[in-house]
Amino acid sequence: MTPGPVTLGVRGAALVLAAAGLGHTLWRGVHDPGHALVFGALITIGELARWGALPGEREPAPLGAAGALAYALLGRSGGQPTSHGVLQVVAVLAAAQLVASVPQLARGDGPGADQVARRLLTVTFAAVCFQPLYNAGLSETWFGDGPYYAAFLLLLLGLTALCDAVLAALLLRARTLPRGSRAVPAPYGPLLRDELRALTGIGSAVCATGAVMALGVAAAGLWALPVLCVPLLLTQLSYRRFAAVRTTYRQTIASLARSTEIAGYTPHGHARRVAELCTAVGREMGLTGPDLTVLEYAALMHDIGQLSLVDPVQDGATALLPVAEQRRIALLGGAVVRQTGVDAKVAVVVERQADPYREQPLSARIVRAVNAYDDLSGESLSGPLGALEQLRLGTGHDYQPQVVESLARVLARGGLTPVPPG
């Protein structure tokens, strides 16, 4: 997919900043070269720690991020003032990322261009907020060296985290549309809420470590860095273990969902297609975090009740069955889900997917509408446009109008052609 104007603008701004920082530093020389070398090495090591990161990991290089933020917010070292400025911070970060990119490209697991641009712009924002105030002596005049100074650093880190969340949501929204598309882009609000919620996890650890590093080096010098890196490295290790367990859990659910396909009750890829569309519609309607996870799991397992049938439904299309039969299959499916040990909220969604929409929770309304769309849009039935039209005709009782229109907007962004099986 060709990058859109927003993505190109963010990447272009980061490229200009990197060129300006490197050019200025090479022309004027490096201030405090020892500090620049140590922090550059720290950022490089942190970036190389991306190795082993799981797909979708929010911050695969927390040590690199914390080290870059600490250098951007560094005023004193061992009680002595430092003299590097904003452009040197940019230069050290850019150089460290370039050095780290060599083995990363060789392994094929380096960060994407958007991630690199985000990191550069976010750290530049922190440096612009801090370095001019410190170099002008205003930060010491206003806040001194006590708790007010620490609170000032935490405030700057909070603003920096907010800046990063805004950029991340903006880039994610830009990815939902091909360049030149006239379709409606994904809503920005839910994407931003997702990014802000992510800050309570590894993001808060990165910000806190960045502040502690800056304060520790100010008091004890560069010798404080190795000690302060250990907690974040242990946090990263623990987070990756947790993420690995969560990934295995999701793979187990996906394998259970495929049992209906293997047994010949549903078409190949049906559960996956419904889960992907449900997640997109749920995000369109403002669901975030745990609610989206419950929706995805319920969508994957929504047809598992069909395993109780003696004869498979034609094409696995439960949307064409009588209402009573739909509810029976849904209740049986909920009972199976409860036996698997999956979250009880998932079982509730599966059980209630065939109820009238006014009696359903939002997740069940989404699963019902999306499942009906995929059932009806098969080649031998209505096709994509006909399926949407039938859903709209059923909004009086079966499908919530807002869900159907959200589904239509999601499909418009990706085209009205169903995802091919497989």
LOLUMKOL-612351 format. One record per residue: residue in three letters; x, y, z of N, C-alpha, C, O in turn. Coordinates in steps of 0.1 Angstrom, whole numbers, plus 2048, in hexadecimal, padded with zeros to 3 digits. Example, Ala and Ser with C-alpha at 12.3 -4.5 7.8 and 13.67 -1.06 7.14 Angstrom:
ALA8847C784E87B7D384E8847DF84E88E7DF855/SER8807EA8478897F584788180084F88680B850/
This chain:
MET8087F480080080080080980C80081280E808/THR8068167F780E8227F680B82B8027FF82D805/PRO81583080981283981580A84581180C84B806/GLY8018498197F985581780086281B80B86181F/PRO7FA86D81980087A81C80487C82B80E88282E/VAL7FC8778347FF87884280B87084581487584C/THR80C86484181885B84382486183D82F862843/LEU82386683182F86C82A83387983183F87C832/GLY82988183682C88D83E83488A84B83E89084E/VAL83087F85283687C85F84587785C84E87B862/ARG84686E85285386984E85C87484986887484C/GLY85787D84185F88883C86489184786F896847/ALA85B89485185F89D85C86A89686487489D868/ALA86988986687388286E88088286688B88386C/LEU88088085988C88085089388D85189F88E852/VAL88B8988508918A68508978A885E8A28AE85E/LEU8918A48698978A68768A489E8778AE8A387C/ALA8A48918738B08898748BB89086C8C6890871/ALA8B88948608C389B8578C88A785E8D48AA85E/ALA8BF8AF8648C38BC86A8CB8B98778D58BF879/GLY8C78AF87F8CF8AC88B8DD8A68878E68AB88E/LEU8DD89D87E8EA89887A8F38A28748FF8A3877/GLY8EE8AA86B8F68B58658FB8BF86E9068C386E/HIS8F28C48778F68CE8819018C888B90B8CF88E/THR8FF8BC88F9098B68989178B48919218B6897/LEU9168AF8859238AD87E92A8BB87B9368BC87C/TRP9228C58799288D287692D8D98839388DF883/ARG9258D888D9298DF89A9318D78A39378DC8AD/GLY9318CA8A19388C18AA92F8BC8B59248C18B7/VAL9348B18BC92B8AB8C692F8B18D493A8B18D8/HIS9248B58DB9268BA8E99258AE8F291D8A58F0/ASP92D8AE8FC92D8A390692E8968FF92588E900/PRO9398938F79398878EF93787A8F79328708F2/GLY93C87A90393B86E90B92C86A90E92885F90D/HIS92487491191687291390F86E906906865906/ALA9138758FB90C8718EF9108638EB90785C8E6/LEU91C85E8ED9208508EA9188468F391383C8EE/VAL91884990091184090990283E9068FD833905/PHE8FC84A9048ED8499028EB8448F48E183D8F2/GLY8F48478EA8F28418DD8F38328DE8EB82A8D7/ALA8FD82D8E58FE81E8E78F28188EE8EE80D8EA/LEU8ED81F8F88E181A8FF8D58198F68CE80F8F6/ILE8D38238EE8C88238E48CA8188DA8C08118D7/THR8D68168D58D980C8CB8D67FE8D18CF7F68CB/ILE8DB7FB8DD8D87EE8E48C97EC8E68C47E18E4/GLY8C27F78EA8B47F68EC8AD7F38DF8A37EB8DF/GLU8B17F98D48AB7F68C78AE7E88C28A57E18BD/LEU8BA7E38C58BD7D58C28B57CB8CA8B47C08C6/ALA8B07D08D58A87C78DE89A7C48D88927BD8DE/ARG8977CA8CC88B7C68C588B7B88C18807B28BE/TRP8977B18C08987A48BC88F79B8C689079C8D2/GLY8877938C087E78A8C88707918CB86878B8D1/ALA86E79D8C68617A48C885679C8C18587978B6/LEU84A79C8C883F7958C283779F8B98377AB8BB/PRO8307998AF8287A28A681E7AA8AE8177A58B6/GLY81D7B78AA8137BF8B18187C58BE8107CC8C5/GLU8247C28C38297C78CF82A7D68CF82F7DC8C6/ARG8247DD8D98227EB8DA8307F28D98327FC8D2/GLU8397EE8E28467F58E38517EA8E38557E68EE/PRO8567E58D885F7DB8D786D7DF8DC8767D68DE/ALA8707EC8DD87D7F08E187C7FB8EC8808068EB/PRO8777F78F887580090388280690888281290C/LEU88C7FF90989980490E89E80F9048A381A909/GLY89D80D8F78A18188EE8988248EF89E82F8EF/ALA88B8228F188282E8F3886835900886842900/ALA88882E90B88B83491889883C91789984791C/GLY8A28369118AF83C9108AE8499088B585390B/ALA8A78498FD8A58558F489E8608FC8A286B8FB/LEU89485C90388D86690B89686C917896878919/ALA89E86391D8A78689278B18729228B487C928/TYR8B686F9168C08789108B988590C8BF89090E/ALA8AD8859088A68919048A389A9118A28A6910/LEU8A289391C89E89A9298AA89C9328A989F93E/LEU8B689992D8C289A9358C78A89368CA8AF92C/GLY8C88AD9438CD8BB9458DB8BA94C8E48C1947/ARG8DC8B39578E98B295E8EE8A395D8E689A95B/SER8FA8A196090089496190A89596C91589B96B/GLY90888D97791188D98291289B98891C89E98E/GLY9078A39889078B098D90C8BB98490B8C7988/GLN9128B79799178C197090E8C39649088B995F/PRO90C8CF95F9038D29549088CC9479148CC944/THR8FF8C793F9028C39318FF8CE9278F98D792B/SER9058CC91B9038D79118FE8D29048FE8DA8FA/HIS8F88C69038F38C28F68E58C88F58DE8CC8FF/GLY8E08CA8E98D48D08E68CA8C78DF8CD8BB8DE/VAL8C08CD8D98B58C58D38BB8BD8C78B88B18C5/LEU8C28C48BE8C78BE8B28D18B38B58D28A98AD/GLN8D98B48BF8E28A98C28DA89D8C88DE8918C5/VAL8CF89F8CF8C78948D38C188D8C78C18818C6/VAL8BD8958BD8B888F8B18C38878A98C087C8A4/ALA8CF88D8A98DA8868A28DE8798A98E086F8A2/VAL8DF8798B68E286D8BD8D88628BB8DB8568B9/LEU8CB8658BC8C085C8B98C18568AB8C084A8A9/ALA8C285F8A18C285B8938CE8528918CD84888A/ALA8DA8568968E684D8948E484089A8E8836894/ALA8DF83F8A68DD8328AD8D382A8A58D581D8A4/GLN8C982F8A08BF8278988C582288B8C3817887/LEU8CE82B8858D58268798DE81B87C8DF811874/VAL8E681C8878EF81188B8E780488E8EB7F9889/ALA8DC8058958D47F98998CD7F388D8CA7E788D/SER8CB7FB8828C47F68778CC7EC86F8C67E4867/VAL8D97ED8708E17E48678DE7D586B8DA7CD862/PRO8E07D08788DD7C287B8CE7C087A8CA7B4877/GLN8C67CA87C8B77C887C8B37C486D8AB7BB86B/LEU8B87CC8648B57C98568BA7BC8518B47B5849/ALA8C67B88578CB7AB8538C27A08588C1795852/ARG8BC7A28648B379886A8A579986489D790865/GLY8A27A585E8947A785988A7AA86487E7A8861/ASP88E7AF86F8847B287A8857C087F8827C388B/GLY88A7C987788C7D787C87F7DE87C8747D9878/PRO87E7EA8828727F288386E7F88768767F986D/GLY8617FA87485C80086886080F868864815872/ALA85E81585C86182385A85882C86385D836868/ASP84C82886584383086E84883087C84783A883/GLN84C82488185182388F85D82C89185F83389B/VAL86782C88787383488886F84388887484A890/ALA86684788086285587F85B85988C85E864891/ARG85285089184B85489E8558568A985485F8B0/ARG85F84D8AA86984E8B587185B8B48738628BE/LEU87585E8A887D86A8A58758778A987A8808AF/LEU8688778A48608838A785C8848B585C88F8BB/THR85A8798BC8568798CA86187E8D38608868DC/VAL86D8788D087987C8D887D88B8D58818928DF/THR87B88F8C987E89D8C68748A68CD8788B18D2/PHE8688A28CE85E8AA8D68628AC8E58628B78EA/ALA8678A18EB86C8A28F98788AB8FA8798B3903/ALA8818AA8F088D8B28F188A8C18EF8908C98F6/VAL8808C48E687D8D28E48768D78F08788E38F3/CYS86E8CF8F78688D49038728D690F86F8DF917/PHE87D8CF90F8868D091B8938D79188968E0920/GLN89A8D490D8A78D990C8A88E990B8B18EE912/PRO89F8F09048A08FE90489E9049128A590E915/LEU8958FF91989390492789F9019308A390A938/TYR8A58F692F8B08F39378BC8FB9338C390193B/ASN8BF8FC9268CB9039218CA9129248D4919926/ALA8BD9179258BB9259298BB9289388BA93393C/GLY8BC91D9408BC91E94E8AE91F9548AD922960/LEU8A491F94C89692195189191595A88A918963/SER8959099568908FE95D8958FD96C88D8FA975/GLU8A290196E8A790197B8A190D98389E90C98F/THR89F91897C89992498388B921987887924992/TRP88391A97F87591898287390C98B86A90C994/PHE87B9019898788F59908838F099A8808E89A2/GLY88F8F69998998F29A289E8E499F89D8DF993/ASP8A38DD9A98A88CF9A78A18C59AF8A58B99B0/GLY8968C99B588E8C09BE8838B99B78838B69AC/PRO8788B69BF86D8AF9BA8658B69AF85F8B09A6/TYR8668C49AF85F8CB9A48668C899785F8C898C/TYR8738C699787A8C398A8768B59858748B3979/ALA8758AC98F87189E98B86389F98585F89897C/ALA85A8A698C84C8A898784C8AE9798438AA971/PHE8558B79778568BE9698598B495F8548B4954/LEU8638AB9628678A195885C89795685989394A/LEU85489396084988A95E83E89095683888A94E/LEU83C89D9588328A494F8368A494182E8A2938/LEU8438A793E8488A793084789992A84389791F/LEU84988E93284888192D83A87E92A837876921/GLY83088393382288193081E88792381788191B/LEU82389392182089A9148268939088208928FD/THR83288E90A8398868FF8318798FC82F8768F0/ALA82D8729078258669048188698FD8148628F4/LEU8128759008058798F980887C8EA8018788E2/CYS8148828E88188858DA81A8788D28168778C7/ASP82086F8D98238628D281685B8CF8148558C4/ALA80C85B8D87FF8558D67F885B8CB7F18558C2/VAL7F88698CA7F28708BF7F886C8B27F086A8A8/LEU80586B8B180C8688A58088598A1806856895/ALA8098508AB8068428A87F88408A27F6839898/ALA7EE8478A87E08468A37DF84C8967D784788D/LEU7E68578937E585D8867EB85487B7E5853871/LEU7F684E87E7FC8458747F48398727F2834867/LEU7EE83387D7E582887B7D982B8737D482386B/ARG7D38378757C783B86E7CB83D85F7C3839856/ALA7D784285C7DB84484E7DD8378477DB83683B/ARG7E182C84F7E381F8497D68188447D680F83D/THR7CA81D8497BE8178467B981A8387AF814833/LEU7BF8248327BB8288247C782881A7D282C81E/PRO7C582280E7CF8248047D08328007C783A802/ARG7DC8357FA7DE8437F67D48477EB7D283F7E1/GLY7CD8527EC7C48577E27B68517E47AD8557DC/SER7B48497EE7A68437F079D84E7F57A08577FC/ARG79084D7F07868567F477D8507FF773857803/ALA78084480477883E80E77A84581C78484D81D/VAL77184382577184983277C84383A77C83683C/PRO78684A84079084484878B83F855780842859/ALA79283685C78E83186978D83D873795846872/PRO78483C87D78284788678F84888F79583E893/TYR79385589179F85789879E8558A77A78518AE/GLY7928588AD7908578BB79384A8C179B8498CA/PRO78D83F8BC7908318C279F82E8C07A48278C9/LEU7A58318B57B382E8B47BC8358BE7C58308C4/LEU7B88428C17C084A8CB7BD8448D97C78438E1/ARG7B18408DC7AE83A8E97B682D8EB7BB82A8F6/ASP7B88258E07C08198E17CE81C8E47D58168ED/GLU7D48268DE7E282A8E07E38308EE7EE82D8F5/LEU7DA8388F37DB83D9017DA83290B7E1833915/ARG7D18289097D081D9127DD8159137E181091D/ALA7E48149077F180D9077FB81390F80580D914/LEU7FA82191280482891A80482392880E82592F/THR7F981D92D7F981893B80280B93C804807948/GLY80680593280E7F993281D7FC931823803939/ILE8237F79268317F992483580892284080C925/GLY82B81091D82E81E91B83182592883A82E928/SER82982293282C82993F83A82594584082D94B/ALA83E81894384B81494785681B94086081E946/VAL85481D93385E82492B85F83293086A837932/CYS85483993285584793685B848944863851946/ALA85784094D85C84095B86B83E95B873844962/THR87083495387E83195288683C94C89183F950/GLY88084394188784E93B88985994589485F946/ALA87F85C94E88086795888A86396289386B966/VAL88A8569678938519718A285296C8AB855973/MET8A384E95F8B184E95A8B685C9598C285F95D/ALA8AE8669558B38749558B68799638C0880964/LEU8AE87696C8B187A97A8BD8739808C5879987/GLY8BE86697D8C985E9838D686397D8E0864985/VAL8D78659708E386A96A8E687896F8F287C971/ALA8DC8809718DE88E9778E588D9848ED896988/ALA8E288398C8E788299A8F487A99A8FE87E9A1/ALA8F486F99390086599590886498991285D989/GLY90586A97E90D86997290985D9698FF85696C/LEU91185A95F90D85095690D84295C908838957/TRP91484096891483396E90682F973904823976/ALA8FD8389748EF8349788E882D96D8DE825970/LEU8EC82E9608E48289558E38199568D8814955/PRO8EE8129588ED8039588E37FE9638DC7F5960/VAL8E480496F8DB8009798CC8039768C37FB978/LEU8CA80E9708BC81396D8B680B9618AA80B95F/CYS8BF8059598BA7FD94D8B47F09518AB7EB94A/VAL8B97EA95C8B57DD95F8A57DB9618A07D295C/PRO89F7E49698907E296B8887E295E87F7DA95C/LEU88C7EB9558857EB9488877DF94087E7DA939/LEU8947DA9408967CD93988E7C293E8897B9937/LEU88D7C194C8857B79528767B894F86F7AF94C/THR8727C594E8647C894A8617C393C8577BD939/GLN86B7C69338697C29258697B39248607AD91C/LEU8717AC92B87179D92B86479893085E78E92A/SER85F79D93B85279994184779B93783E793935/TYR8477A793183C7AB92883C7A191C83179D917/ARG84879E91784879590B84378790F83D780907/ARG84678291B84177591F83277692082B76C91C/PHE82D78192581E78292681878391880E77C916/ALA81E78A90F81978B90181A77E8FA81177B8F2/ALA8247768FD8257698F781A7608FC8147588F4/VAL81776090980C75890E7FE75D9087F6755904/ARG7FD76A9077F076F9017EF76B8F27E47688ED/THR7FB76B8EB7FA7678DD7F77588DC7EF7548D3/THR7FC7508E57F97418E57EA73F8E87E47378E2/TYR7E57478F17D77468F57CE74A8E87C47438E6/ARG7D27548E17CA7588D57CB74D8CB7C174A8C4/GLN7D77478C97D873D8BF7D07308C37CB72A8BA/THR7CF72E8D07C77228D47B87258D07B171C8CC/ILE7B37318D37A67358CF7A37348C079972E8BC/ALA7AD7398B97AC7388AA7AB7298A57A472689C/SER7B37218AC7B37128A87A570C8AB7A07048A4/LEU7A07108B779270B8BA7887108B077F7088AC/ALA78971C8AC7807228A378171A89577671988E/ARG78C71689178E70F8857887018857876FA87A/SER7846FC89177F6EE8917726ED8897706E2883/THR76A6F788875E6F78807626F687175A6F0869/GLU76D6FC86D7716FC85F7766EE85C7736E8851/ILE77F6E88657846DB8637796D186277A6C785A/ALA76F6D286A7646C886A75B6CB85E7526C285C/GLY75C6D58577546D884B7476DF84E73E6DE846/TYR7466E585A73A6EC85D7396FA85872E700855/THR74570185774570F852750710847759708846/PRO74E71A83E75871B83376671F839767724844/HIS77071B83177E71E83578072E83777C73582D/GLY78673284278974084477D74884977F75484C/HIS77174284B76674A85076875085D76575C85F/ALA76D74986776F74E87577975987477776387B/ARG78475786D78E76286C78876F86678B77A86B/ARG78176D85B77B77985477278085E77278D85F/VAL76977986576077F86E76778687976379187D/ALA77178087E77978688978079388577F79D88C/GLU78679387978C79F8747827AA8727857B6876/LEU7777A786C76D7B186A7677B68777647C2878/CYS7647AD88075E7B188D7687BB8947637C489A/THR7757B889477E7C089B77E7CE89577F7D889C/ALA77E7CF88777E7DC8807717E38847717EF886/VAL7657DC8847597E38877587E78957547F2898/GLY75E7DF89E75E7E38AC7667EF8AF7627F88B7/ARG7727F08A877A7FC8A97738088A37748138A9/GLU76C80689876481189275A81689C75682289C/MET75480D8A47498118AD74F8158BB7478188C4/GLY75C8168BD76281C8C97668118D376B8158DE/LEU7668048D076B7FA8D977A7FB8DA7807FD8CF/THR7807F98E578E7F98E77937EE8F078A7E98F8/GLY79F7EB8F07A67E28FB79F7D58FD79D7CE8F3/PRO79B7D29097967C590D7897C29057867B7902/ASP7807CC9037747CA8FC7767C58EE76F7BD8E9/LEU7817CB8E77847C68DA7897B78DA7867B08D1/THR7907B48E47957A68E578A79C8E778A7928E1/VAL7807A08F07757978F276D7968E576978B8E1/LEU76B7A18DD7647A08D176C7978C776578F8C0/GLU7797988C67817908BC77F7818C077D7798B7/TYR78177E8CD7807708D177276A8CE77075F8C9/ALA7677728D175A76E8CF75776C8C07507628BC/ALA75D7758B875B7738A97627678A475D76089B/LEU76E7648A97757588A576D74B8A876D7418A1/MET76674B8B475F73F8B975073F8B77497378BD/HIS74B7498AF73C74B8AF73573F8A872973D8AB/ASP73C7378A073572C89973871E8A073471489A/ILE73E71E8AB7437118B17377088B57386FC8B6/GLY72B70F8B771F7078BA71B6FE8AF7136F58B1/GLN71F7008A371B6F88987216EA89971C6E1892/LEU72B6E88A17306DA8A37266D18A97276C58A8/SER71B6D68AF7116CE8B57076C98AB6FE6C08AE/LEU7076CE89E6FE6CB8947016BD88E70D6BA88C/VAL6F76B588B6F96A88846FC6AB8757056A5870/ASP6F56B486F6F76B78616FC6C68606F56CE866/PRO7076C885970C6D68587016DF8516FA6DA848/VAL7016EC8556F96F684E6FF6F884070C6F983F/GLN6F76FA8366FD6FD82970570982970171482D/ASP71270882571C71382471F718832725723833/GLY71A71283D71C71784A71572484D71972A857/ALA70B7278457057348466F97348506EE73284D/THR6FD73685D6F37368686E97428666DE74186C/ALA6ED74D85F6E475885E6D77558566CD75C857/LEU6D774984F6CC7458476C373C84E6B8738849/LEU6C773785A6BF72E8626B37358696B374186B/PRO6A972D86D69E7338766A47398836AF734887/VAL69E7438886A37498946A57408A06AF7408A7/ALA69C7378A269D72D8AD6A97248AB6B07218B5/GLU6AC72089F6B871889D6C572089F6CE71B8A4/GLN6C472C89A6D073589D6D37368AC6DE7368B0/ARG6C87388B46CA73A8C26CF72D8C86D872D8D1/ARG6CA7218C46CE7158C96DD7128C76E570E8D0/ILE6E27158BA6F07148B76F871E8BF70371A8C4/ALA6F372A8C16FB7348C96FC72F8D87077318DD/LEU6F272A8DE6F27258EB6FC71A8ED7037198F7/LEU6FB7118E37057058E471370A8E271C7058E9/GLY7157148DA72271A8D87277208E573371F8E8/GLY71F7288EC72372E8F872672390373072590A/ALA71F71890372270E90C730708909738704913/VAL7337068FC7417018F974C70B8FD756707902/VAL7497188FA7537228FE75672290D761723911/ARG74B72091574D72092475671492875D715932/GLN75570992175D6FD92476C6FF9217746F8926/THR76F70891877D70A91478571291D79171391C/GLY77E71992778672193078872F92B78F737932/VAL78273391F78374091A77B74A92377174592A/ASP77E75792377776192A76875F92976375D91E/ALA76176093475275E93474B76892B740766926/LYS75177492A74B77F92174B77A91374177E90C/VAL75477290E75476D9017487638FF7417648F5/ALA74675B90973B75290872E759908725755900/VAL72C76490F72076C90F71D7719017127718FC/VAL7277768FA72677C8ED7217718E37187738DB/VAL7287658E472575A8DB7167558DE70F7538D4/GLU7127558EA7047508EE6FA75A8E96EF7558E5/ARG6FD7668E96F27708E66F37768D86EC77F8D5/GLN6FB7708CF6FD7758C26F07748B96EF77B8AF/ALA6E776B8BD6DB7698B56CF7708BB6C476F8B5/ASP6D07778C66C577F8CC6C178B8C46C97908BC/PRO6B57908C56B279D8BF6BC7A88C46C07A88D0/TYR6C07B18BB6CB7B98BF6C97C28CA6D27C68D1/ARG6BC7C68CD6B97CF8D96BC7C88E66BD7CE8F0/GLU6BD7BA8E66C07B38F26CE7AF8F36D27A88FD/GLN6D67B28E96E47AD8E96EE7B88EE6EB7C48ED/PRO6F97B48F47057BD8F670A7C18E87087BA8DE/LEU7127CC8E87177D18DB71F7C78D471E7C58C7/SER7287BF8DB7317B68D47287AB8CD72C7A78C2/ALA71D7A68D371579C8CD70E7A28C070C79B8B6/ARG70A7AF8C17047B58B570E7B68A970A7B389E/ILE71A7B88AD7257B98A27277AB89C7277AA890/VAL7287A18A572B7938A071F78F89772178988C/ARG71379289B70778D89370779488570578D87B/ALA7097A18857097A88787147A386F7127A1863/VAL7207A287472C79F86C72B79086772E78D85C/ASN72678787072577986C71A77886171C771857/ALA70F78086270577F85870A78584B707780840/TYR71279084B71879583F72178B83872078982C/ASP72A78484073277A83972A76E83472E76982A/ASP72076A83B71775F83771076382A70F75B820/LEU70B76F82970377381E70B778812706778806/SER71877B81471F78080872777680172F7797F8/GLY72476980372B75E7FB72775F7ED71C7657E9/GLU72F7587E572C7597D671E7547D27187597C9/SER71974A7D970D7437D670174B7DC6F57477D9/LEU7037557E36F875C7EA6F776A7E46F576C7D8/SER6F87747ED6F47827E970078A7E46FD7947DC/GLY70C7877E77177907E471879B7EE70F79D7F6/PRO7237A27EE7267AC7F971B7B77F97167BA804/LEU7187BD7EE70E7C87EE7007C27F26F97C97FA/GLY6FC7B77ED6F07B17F16EF7AD8006E57AF806/ALA6FA7A88056FB7A58136F97B181C6F17B1826/LEU6FF7BC8186FD7C98206EF7CE81F6E97D2829/GLU6E97CC8136DB7D08126D27C881A6C87CD820/GLN6D47BB81B6CC7B28246CE7B68326C47B683A/LEU6DA7B98366DC7BD8446D47CA8476CE7CB852/ARG6D47D483E6CD7E08406BE7DD8416B77E4849/LEU6B97D48396AB7D083A6A77CA84769C7CA84B/GLY6B17C484E6AF7BD85A6B17C68676B17C0872/THR6B47D38656B77DB8706AB7DE8796AC7E4884/GLY69F7DA8756937DC87E6937D388A68E7D6894/HIS69A7C78886997BD8936A67B68956AA7B38A1/ASP6AD7B288B6B87A988C6C67B088E6CE7AB895/TYR6C87BB8876D57C28876D47D088B6CB7D7886/GLN6DD7D48936DD7E28986E17EB88C6EC7E9886/PRO6D97F68896DD7FE87D6EB80487E6F2805874/GLN6EF80888A6FD80E88C708804889712808883/VAL7057F888C70F7ED8897107EB87A71B7EA875/VAL7057EA8747047E886570B7F385E7137F1855/GLU70980086270F80B85C71E80C85F72680F856/SER72280886B73180786E7377FC8657427FE860/LEU7317F18637367E685A7377EB84C7417E8845/ALA72D7F384872E7F883A73A80283874080282E/ARG73D80A84274881384275580B84175E80F83A/VAL75680184A7627F984A7647F283C7707F2837/LEU75A7ED83775B7E682A75E7F081F7657ED815/ALA7597FC82075C80681676B80A81577080D80B/ARG77180A82177F80D82178880281B792804815/GLY7837F581C78A7EA8167847E58097897DB804/GLY7797EB8057727E67F97687DC7FD7697D6808/LEU75D7DA7F57527D27F97547C47F474A7BD7F2/THR7607BF7F37637B17EF7677A97FC7707AD803/PRO76079E7FE76479680A7737928097787907FF/VAL77879081578678A81678677C81077D774815/PRO78E77980678D76B80179176180B799763814/PRO78B75580A78E74A81379D7478137A4748808/GLY7A274181E7B073D81E7B97468267C5743827/
